Amino acid sequence: MAQRSVWRSLVLAVLVATCSASVSGAQDPEMREAFAAYTRGDLAGAERLFRQIVDREPTNRIARFYLGSAIYYQHNYQAAIAVYAPLVEEELKDPQLAQLMENAEVPLALIDNLAMAYGISGDYEKCFAALEAGIAREPDYPYFYANRGSFFAEMGGKEEEALTSVELGLRKAMKTGLLDRILQGVRQDDSFHKLTRQEDLNRLLAHYTLPRRTVAQDASGQVTLSLNYERLKVTLLAPDSTEWRSLNEKNPKQVLALHADKGNIHLTLWSESVGPGATPQQCREHYLARIKETPFFEAGSVKLEEHPTFALAIHDAAPAGAPAEFFSRSYNAYFVSGEYCLDLHLSAGKPDEATEAKMRAIIESLKVEPLPPLPTLFLKEEPKAAPQPATAP
């Protein structure tokens, strides 16, 4: 479990460093100084500064979160528990951190780190209780299941439980774009080296080592994209002179597909798991919340069109600093497949009639079909988590 904690800490360090940028600017000078120490890796200095703030403001959850994290990353796990545990208890009863830090994963990572601190300290009962509380809070967070598998591996005699929990975590990770990270973490976790069923574990990891997507294009210009995590097959016409590349790999929950950046037409396909029962109109609202935050779309016009299988929004806007006569036209077609929303985004600067016709043809060519489900190896079926009351570990 010790090696697992090192890997997990690296993931959380990136997460909280990102969060600090969104909250530090609005805080007092002491908070900014503490954030600066934390983000440059001066953990002892950050601990001292955040402790001063917590002593002065004992209800400041952001400062308490960073204080616990600064202590945790110095591997002082008992002291980290003393900070984390009451904070987790408060969060389970009255969630605030996600809104305060503008990141829904912060409280989940907090619970996960508390569980690891318990496990590394040898308090396996509280480690397991923390993970179960995390699963009750967010049943789709894959780290809880991977860490629970690590817990079972550490216990001994829980081989089947360890393999089942890891597989469930991998399946959850497929929906959140975190599959590669979970696979890497399990491979690096010393606790899994204690399993006697190493061949089964290796077979499980190989089974879920999927390419993020595969691309094939025929002579007519039709492209077939296999989105292997989502288990979707997408076919569409491609813009001219297309070069496909991954876009924004650091944020796979938002950008899960490809970007064509040659020629006049730019194409991006976005995909995100939102749960069953969504409509194209609801998918548009889901993505529109992000578009509204983009200065590019603060000005301009929007035209909506209804189609049998998708909702279409046409945006005209001028990029900041562009000449007055310049504008960019964007087409956003919103589709639903299973529990995934897909947003096919096309844009072109000052499109002529031929470009407009091409963009329309691409939109209307989009077809989405399910790929065969990936078989399970140790799970009989993926269980659906029943609602549970939140209880502190």
Secondary structure, DSSP 8 states (H G I E B T S, - for coil): -HHHHHHHHHHHHHHHHHHHHHHGGGS-HHHHHHHHHHHTT-HHHHHHHHHHHHHH-TT-HHHHHHHHHHHHTTT-HHHHHHHHHHHHHHHHHS--HHHHTT-TTHHHHHHHHHHHHHHHTT-HHHHHHHHHHHHHH-TT-HHHHHHHHHHHHHHSS-HHHHHHHHHHHHHHHHHHT-HHHHHHHHHH-GGGGG-S-HHHHHHHHHHT---SEEEEE-TTSEEEEEETTTTEEEEEE--TT--EEE--TT-TTT--SEEE-SSS-EEEEEEEE--TT--HHHHHHHHHHHHTT-GGGSSSEEEEEE-SS-EEEEEEE--TT--TT--EEEEEEEEEETTEEEEEEEEEES--HHHHHHHHHHHHH-EEEE------SS-SS------------
